Amino acid sequence: VQHQYNTNALQRDAPHVEPDFSSQKLQHLEHVMENYTQWLQKIENYIVENMKSEMAQIQQNAVQNHTATMLEIGTSLLSQTAEQTRKLTDVETQVLNQTSRLEIQLLENSLSTYKLEKQLLQQTNEILKIHEKNSLLEHKILEMEGKHKEELDTLKEERENLQILVTRQTYIIQELEKQLNRATNNNSVLQKQQLELMDTVHNLVNLCTKEVLLKGGKKEEEKPFRDCADVYQAGFNKSGIYTIYINNMPEPKKVFCNMDLNGGGWTVIQHREDGSLDFQRGWKEYKMGFGNPSGEYWLGNEFIFAITSQRQYTLRIELMDWEGNRAYSQYDRFHIGNEKQNYRLYLKGHTGTAGKQSSLILHGADFSTKDADNDNCMCKCALMLTGGWWFDACGPSNLNGMFYTAGQNHGKLNGIKWHYFKGPSYSLRSTTMMIRPLD
């Protein structure tokens, strides 16, 4: 409104137009311009004044608003700063803890690294030693290869020589075969001569066993020897193998006679000494005997029965352990039954140094083998303890058990045992069973 008012006022002050149009017009324009200039100056002053007051008000309001805002911002910043400080403190604590853990872990890793380096150094040293050994071995292998090659060359030469020798020997063998064929043609004559010589020797043996020199130079014909006692009484006092004639037996029997022990005349019926003979045998073999009288052997149950049926006999059992200790058991009466009675054992009157008690069942034990179970035990003693024996209920003895060598003879229930001499599981070194007439 003021602006419009000022404009109208300026228009009323404009001069009246004179007849001199050009000059008047110019003056009028100058006057108008001057009015406009003043008007613009007033407007400018007004604007400046208004602007100053408004700016002052704005500045005052801005300062007040800025101060409140700054206070709020400052308070917020203080709160945030406190919160951030607390968080930073927590983070710092966590970082310190993690740093401590990392330092500990780093220390442990350093120790582990040190140990690994030490182990690596040791392994490196071992590898160097192994390498040195390998070098020595390679050198030795090279030397051995050289020697092996030389030996192969030598063997090749020997092989060639052997081939030549084999060729020569083949020729010699062929010649010998020809000679053997020629000699075979004359074999029948030699066989006849051999038979004649054997008959002559047999007749001489019979004469020697039937005739002996008596005191005073007289000769007397004797009956055949029934046992080693007869042999001893006939004047033969050297231990060895002799032929005896047993009643009711179709053929004579070779036996070993012990002429040195306790008066001599002992007929050996069993002997163990080196384990060279297998005593795990069946009924028939124990019946007829096995082995050689000069070494390990069993006379045979049938022969023992026949001999002990002739007259009354004493049984003596000689024992020796692996330490060289000797002992014996002796029975005043000994005989066995026949086969139908399972060669039942009958004993009486025990003495000796191999135990105060008898390790043999004194009366009524039947003989058992691996194929003939006649014992009084469900366990089949002959199979469990091995060998053939008068087991009864397995019993405290078995002189026909398994032979065990020194160092292996302890804790053996199936060995050669005599309970009351060395216990139930000690396997003896040697045994001898022998009989002699009571009178």
C-alpha positions as CSV (number, residue, x, y, z in Angstrom):
1,V,0.0,0.0,0.0
2,Q,2.8,2.2,0.9
3,H,4.5,1.4,-2.3
4,Q,1.4,2.4,-4.3
5,Y,1.1,5.6,-2.2
6,N,4.5,6.7,-3.0
7,T,4.1,6.0,-6.6
8,N,1.0,8.2,-6.8
9,A,2.8,11.0,-4.9
10,L,5.6,11.0,-7.3
11,Q,3.2,11.2,-10.3
12,R,1.6,14.3,-8.8
13,D,4.9,16.1,-8.6
14,A,5.5,15.6,-12.3
15,P,5.7,19.1,-14.2
16,H,3.1,20.3,-16.6
17,V,4.0,19.8,-20.3
18,E,5.2,23.1,-22.0
19,P,4.8,24.0,-25.5
20,D,8.4,23.4,-26.1
21,F,7.9,19.8,-26.3
22,S,11.5,18.5,-26.6
23,S,13.0,20.5,-23.8
24,Q,10.1,20.0,-21.6
25,K,10.0,16.4,-22.3
26,L,13.6,16.1,-21.4
27,Q,13.2,18.0,-18.2
28,H,10.2,16.0,-17.4
29,L,12.2,12.8,-17.9
30,E,15.0,14.1,-15.8
31,H,12.5,15.0,-13.1
32,V,10.9,11.5,-13.4
33,M,14.2,9.9,-13.2
34,E,15.2,11.8,-10.2
35,N,11.9,10.8,-8.6
36,Y,12.5,7.3,-9.4
37,T,15.9,7.5,-8.0
38,Q,14.7,8.9,-4.8
39,W,11.9,6.4,-4.7
40,L,14.3,3.5,-5.3
41,Q,16.6,5.0,-2.6
42,K,13.7,5.0,-0.1
43,I,12.8,1.5,-1.0
44,E,16.4,0.5,-0.6
45,N,16.5,2.2,2.8
46,Y,13.3,0.6,3.8
47,I,14.5,-2.8,2.7
48,V,17.7,-2.2,4.5
49,E,16.0,-1.2,7.7
50,N,13.5,-4.0,7.5
51,M,16.3,-6.4,6.7
52,K,18.3,-5.2,9.7
53,S,15.4,-5.6,12.1
54,E,14.5,-8.9,10.6
55,M,18.1,-10.1,10.6
56,A,18.5,-9.0,14.2
57,Q,15.3,-10.9,15.1
58,I,16.4,-13.8,13.1
59,Q,19.8,-13.8,14.6
60,Q,18.3,-13.5,18.1
61,N,15.9,-16.4,17.4
62,A,18.7,-18.3,15.7
63,V,21.0,-17.8,18.7
64,Q,18.3,-18.9,21.1
65,N,17.4,-21.9,19.0
66,H,21.0,-22.8,18.3
67,T,21.8,-22.6,22.0
68,A,19.0,-24.9,23.0
69,T,19.9,-27.2,20.1
70,M,23.5,-27.1,21.1
71,L,22.5,-27.9,24.7
72,E,20.5,-30.8,23.5
73,I,23.2,-31.9,21.2
74,G,25.8,-31.4,23.9
75,T,23.7,-33.4,26.4
76,S,23.2,-36.1,23.8
77,L,26.8,-36.0,22.9
78,L,27.8,-36.3,26.5
79,S,25.4,-39.3,26.9
80,Q,26.7,-40.8,23.7
81,T,30.2,-40.0,24.7
82,A,29.7,-41.7,28.1
83,E,28.1,-44.7,26.4
84,Q,30.9,-44.8,23.8
85,T,33.4,-44.4,26.6
86,R,31.8,-47.3,28.5
87,K,31.8,-49.4,25.3
88,L,35.3,-48.4,24.5
89,T,36.3,-49.5,28.0
90,D,34.6,-52.8,27.5
91,V,36.2,-53.2,24.1
92,E,39.5,-52.2,25.6
93,T,39.0,-54.9,28.3
94,Q,38.1,-57.5,25.7
95,V,41.1,-56.4,23.6
96,L,43.4,-56.7,26.6
97,N,42.0,-60.2,27.4
98,Q,42.3,-61.3,23.8
99,T,45.8,-59.8,23.7
100,S,46.7,-61.8,26.9
101,R,45.3,-64.9,25.4
102,L,47.1,-64.3,22.1
103,E,50.3,-63.6,24.1
104,I,49.9,-66.9,26.0
105,Q,49.0,-68.8,22.7
106,L,52.0,-67.1,21.1
107,L,54.2,-68.3,23.9
108,E,52.8,-71.8,23.7
109,N,53.3,-71.8,19.9
110,S,56.8,-70.6,20.5
111,L,57.4,-73.5,22.9
112,S,55.8,-75.9,20.4
113,T,57.9,-74.5,17.6
114,Y,61.0,-74.9,19.8
115,K,60.1,-78.5,20.5
116,L,59.3,-79.2,16.8
117,E,62.6,-77.6,15.9
118,K,64.4,-79.7,18.4
119,Q,62.6,-82.9,17.1
120,L,63.4,-81.8,13.6
121,L,67.0,-81.4,14.5
122,Q,67.0,-84.9,16.2
123,Q,65.3,-86.4,13.1
124,T,67.8,-84.7,10.9
125,N,70.6,-86.2,12.9
126,E,69.0,-89.6,12.8
127,I,68.5,-89.2,9.0
128,L,72.1,-88.3,8.7
129,K,73.1,-91.4,10.7
130,I,70.7,-93.6,8.7
131,H,72.2,-92.1,5.5
132,E,75.7,-93.0,6.8
133,K,74.5,-96.5,7.6
134,N,72.9,-96.7,4.2
135,S,76.1,-95.6,2.6
136,L,78.0,-98.3,4.5
137,L,75.3,-100.9,3.6
138,E,75.5,-99.9,-0.1
139,H,79.2,-100.3,0.1
140,K,78.8,-103.7,1.7
141,I,76.1,-104.7,-0.8
142,L,78.5,-103.7,-3.6
143,E,81.2,-105.8,-2.1
144,M,78.8,-108.7,-1.6
145,E,77.6,-108.4,-5.2
146,G,81.2,-108.6,-6.3
147,K,81.8,-111.6,-4.1
148,H,78.5,-113.1,-5.2
149,K,79.5,-112.7,-8.8
150,E,82.8,-114.4,-8.1
151,E,81.0,-117.2,-6.2
152,L,78.5,-117.6,-9.1
153,D,81.4,-117.9,-11.5
154,T,83.0,-120.4,-9.2
155,L,79.7,-122.3,-9.0
156,K,79.4,-122.3,-12.7
157,E,82.8,-123.9,-13.0
158,E,82.0,-126.4,-10.3
159,R,78.7,-127.2,-12.0
160,E,80.5,-127.8,-15.3
161,N,83.0,-130.1,-13.4
162,L,80.1,-131.9,-11.7
163,Q,78.4,-132.4,-15.0
164,I,81.5,-134.0,-16.3
165,L,81.8,-136.0,-13.1
166,V,78.1,-137.1,-13.4
167,T,78.7,-138.2,-17.0
168,R,81.7,-140.3,-15.9
169,Q,79.8,-141.7,-12.9
170,T,76.8,-142.5,-15.1
171,Y,79.1,-144.5,-17.3
172,I,80.6,-146.3,-14.3
173,I,77.1,-147.0,-12.9
174,Q,76.1,-148.5,-16.2
175,E,79.2,-150.7,-16.1
176,L,78.4,-151.7,-12.5
177,E,74.8,-152.5,-13.5
178,K,76.2,-154.8,-16.1
179,Q,78.4,-156.5,-13.5
180,L,75.5,-156.7,-11.0
181,N,73.4,-158.4,-13.6
182,R,76.2,-160.9,-14.2
183,A,76.5,-161.3,-10.4
184,T,72.8,-161.8,-10.0
185,N,73.0,-164.9,-12.2
186,N,75.2,-166.5,-9.5
187,N,73.0,-165.2,-6.6
188,S,71.1,-168.5,-6.2
189,V,74.4,-170.3,-5.3
190,L,75.3,-167.6,-2.8
191,Q,71.9,-167.8,-1.2
192,K,72.2,-171.5,-0.7
193,Q,75.6,-171.0,0.9
194,Q,74.2,-168.3,3.1
195,L,71.3,-170.5,4.3
196,E,73.7,-173.3,5.1
197,L,75.9,-170.9,7.1
198,M,72.8,-169.6,9.0
199,D,71.8,-173.1,9.9
200,T,75.3,-173.8,11.1
201,V,75.4,-170.7,13.2
202,H,72.0,-171.5,14.7
203,N,73.1,-175.0,15.6
204,L,76.2,-173.6,17.2
205,V,74.1,-171.1,19.2
206,N,71.9,-173.8,20.5
207,L,74.9,-175.9,21.5
208,C,76.3,-172.9,23.4
209,T,73.1,-172.3,25.2
210,K,72.6,-175.9,26.2
211,E,76.2,-176.8,27.2
212,V,78.5,-175.2,29.8
213,L,81.7,-176.2,31.5
214,L,81.1,-177.3,35.1
215,K,83.6,-177.4,38.0
216,G,86.1,-180.3,37.7
217,G,86.0,-180.1,33.9
218,K,82.7,-182.1,33.5
219,K,80.0,-181.2,31.0
220,E,76.4,-181.4,31.8
221,E,73.4,-180.7,29.5
222,E,71.2,-177.9,30.8
223,K,67.6,-177.0,30.1
224,P,66.9,-174.0,27.9
225,F,67.2,-170.7,29.7
226,R,63.8,-169.6,31.0
227,D,65.0,-166.1,32.0
228,C,68.2,-164.1,32.7
229,A,68.5,-165.8,36.1
230,D,69.1,-169.1,34.4
231,V,71.6,-167.4,32.1
232,Y,73.4,-166.0,35.1
233,Q,73.4,-169.3,37.0
234,A,74.8,-170.9,33.8
235,G,77.9,-168.8,34.2
236,F,77.2,-165.9,31.9
237,N,77.8,-162.8,34.1
238,K,78.2,-160.1,31.5
239,S,75.2,-157.8,30.8
240,G,73.9,-158.0,27.3
241,I,71.3,-159.6,25.0
242,Y,70.5,-163.3,25.5
243,T,68.0,-165.7,24.1
244,I,65.5,-167.3,26.5
245,Y,62.9,-170.0,26.0
246,I,59.6,-169.2,27.7
247,N,57.1,-171.8,28.6
248,N,54.1,-172.0,26.3
249,M,55.7,-169.6,23.7
250,P,56.3,-171.0,20.2
251,E,59.6,-169.2,19.6
252,P,62.5,-168.1,21.8
253,K,62.8,-164.4,22.8
254,K,65.8,-162.1,22.8
255,V,66.0,-160.1,26.1
256,F,68.4,-157.8,27.8
257,C,70.0,-159.3,30.9
258,N,71.4,-157.0,33.6
259,M,74.1,-159.1,35.3
260,D,75.6,-156.2,37.3
261,L,72.8,-154.8,39.5
262,N,72.2,-156.2,43.0
263,G,73.4,-159.8,42.3
264,G,72.6,-159.9,38.6
265,G,70.2,-162.2,36.7
266,W,67.6,-159.5,36.0
267,T,65.4,-159.8,32.9
268,V,64.6,-156.3,31.6
269,I,61.0,-155.9,30.5
270,Q,61.0,-152.1,29.9
271,H,63.7,-149.5,29.2
272,R,63.6,-145.7,28.4
273,E,66.7,-143.6,27.9
274,D,66.6,-141.2,25.0
275,G,63.1,-140.8,23.5
276,S,64.2,-142.5,20.2
277,L,61.2,-145.0,20.4
278,D,57.5,-144.0,20.3
279,F,55.6,-145.6,23.2
280,Q,52.2,-144.3,22.1
281,R,51.1,-147.6,20.6
282,G,48.1,-149.8,20.4
283,W,47.0,-153.0,22.3
284,K,48.6,-155.5,19.8
285,E,52.0,-153.8,19.9
286,Y,52.0,-153.7,23.7
287,K,50.9,-157.4,23.7
288,M,53.8,-158.6,21.5
289,G,56.4,-156.0,22.4
290,F,58.4,-153.4,20.3
291,G,61.8,-151.8,20.2
292,N,65.3,-153.3,20.5
293,P,66.5,-155.0,23.7
294,S,69.8,-153.1,23.3
295,G,68.0,-149.7,23.6
296,E,64.5,-148.6,24.3
297,Y,61.9,-151.3,24.3
298,W,58.9,-153.0,25.8
299,L,59.2,-156.8,26.1
300,G,55.5,-157.5,25.5
301,N,52.6,-158.2,27.9
302,E,52.2,-161.7,26.5
303,F,55.8,-162.6,27.3
304,I,55.7,-160.9,30.7
305,F,52.6,-163.0,31.5
306,A,54.3,-166.2,30.3
307,I,57.5,-165.5,32.2
308,T,55.7,-164.6,35.5
309,S,53.6,-167.7,35.2
310,Q,56.7,-170.0,35.3
311,R,57.5,-169.1,39.0
312,Q,57.3,-166.3,41.5
313,Y,59.1,-163.1,40.5
314,T,60.4,-159.8,42.1
315,L,60.0,-156.5,40.2
316,R,62.6,-153.8,40.5
317,I,62.2,-150.4,38.8
318,E,65.3,-148.1,38.4
319,L,64.7,-144.4,37.9
320,M,66.9,-141.4,37.1
321,D,65.9,-137.7,36.9
322,W,67.5,-135.0,34.8
323,E,69.8,-133.9,37.6
324,G,71.4,-137.3,37.7
325,N,69.7,-138.5,40.9
326,R,68.8,-142.2,41.0
327,A,66.2,-144.1,42.9
328,Y,64.4,-147.4,42.8
329,S,61.2,-149.1,43.8
330,Q,61.2,-152.9,44.4
331,Y,58.2,-155.3,44.9
332,D,58.6,-158.7,46.5
333,R,55.9,-160.3,44.4
334,F,55.0,-159.4,40.8
335,H,52.9,-161.1,38.1
336,I,50.2,-160.1,35.6
337,G,47.1,-161.8,34.3
338,N,46.4,-163.1,30.8
339,E,45.0,-161.1,27.9
340,K,41.4,-162.0,28.9
341,Q,42.2,-160.4,32.3
342,N,43.6,-157.3,30.5
343,Y,47.0,-158.2,31.8
344,R,45.9,-157.2,35.3
345,L,48.7,-156.2,37.6
346,Y,49.4,-157.9,40.9
347,L,52.0,-156.6,43.4
348,K,53.0,-157.1,47.0
349,G,55.7,-155.9,49.4
350,H,57.0,-152.4,48.4
351,T,60.4,-151.1,49.4
352,G,62.9,-148.6,47.9
353,T,64.2,-145.0,47.7
354,A,61.7,-143.7,45.1
355,G,59.1,-142.8,47.7
356,K,57.7,-144.3,50.9
357,Q,54.5,-145.1,49.1
358,S,54.1,-147.1,45.9
359,S,53.5,-145.2,42.7
360,L,52.1,-148.4,41.2
361,I,48.6,-149.6,42.1
362,L,49.5,-152.7,44.2
363,H,46.6,-154.9,43.2
364,G,44.0,-155.2,40.4
365,A,44.8,-152.5,37.9
366,D,44.1,-153.5,34.3
367,F,46.4,-152.5,31.4
368,S,45.1,-149.8,29.0
369,T,46.2,-148.4,25.6
370,K,45.0,-145.7,23.3
371,D,42.7,-148.3,21.6
372,A,41.8,-150.3,24.7
373,D,40.4,-148.3,27.6
374,N,40.4,-150.6,30.7
375,D,41.0,-148.0,33.4
376,N,38.6,-146.8,36.1
377,C,38.2,-143.3,34.8
378,M,35.7,-141.8,32.3
379,C,38.5,-139.6,30.9
380,K,40.4,-142.4,29.0
381,C,43.8,-142.1,30.7
382,A,45.8,-143.7,27.9
383,L,44.6,-141.0,25.5
384,M,45.1,-138.2,27.9
385,L,48.4,-139.4,29.5
386,T,49.8,-141.2,26.4
387,G,51.4,-144.7,26.3
388,G,50.1,-148.0,27.6
389,W,50.1,-148.6,31.4
390,W,48.2,-149.9,34.5
391,F,46.4,-146.6,35.0
392,D,43.5,-147.6,37.3
393,A,42.0,-144.0,37.7
394,C,45.0,-142.5,35.8
395,G,47.1,-143.1,39.0
396,P,50.4,-141.7,40.2
397,S,52.7,-143.3,37.6
398,N,53.2,-143.9,33.9
399,L,56.7,-145.0,32.8
400,N,55.5,-145.3,29.1
401,G,54.4,-141.7,28.8
402,M,55.8,-139.0,26.5
403,F,59.6,-138.5,26.6
404,Y,60.5,-134.8,27.3
405,T,64.1,-133.5,27.1
406,A,65.9,-131.4,29.7
407,G,64.3,-128.0,30.3
408,Q,61.0,-129.2,28.8
409,N,60.3,-131.9,31.4
410,H,58.5,-129.8,34.0
411,G,54.8,-129.3,34.2
412,K,54.1,-132.4,32.0
413,L,51.3,-134.5,33.2
414,N,51.6,-136.9,30.2
415,G,55.4,-137.5,30.7
416,I,57.4,-140.3,32.2
417,K,56.2,-139.9,35.8
418,W,56.7,-141.6,39.2
419,H,54.7,-139.4,41.6
420,Y,56.3,-140.3,44.9
421,F,59.8,-139.7,43.5
422,K,59.6,-136.4,41.6
423,G,55.9,-135.4,41.7
424,P,53.0,-135.7,39.3
425,S,54.3,-133.4,36.5
426,Y,58.0,-134.1,36.3
427,S,59.1,-136.2,33.3
428,L,62.0,-138.5,34.1
429,R,65.2,-139.0,32.1
430,S,65.5,-142.8,32.2
431,T,63.6,-145.9,33.6
432,T,64.2,-149.6,33.6
433,M,61.8,-152.3,34.7
434,M,63.3,-155.7,35.4
435,I,62.3,-159.0,37.0
436,R,64.1,-161.8,38.7
437,P,62.9,-165.1,40.4
438,L,62.2,-164.8,44.1
439,D,64.2,-167.9,45.0
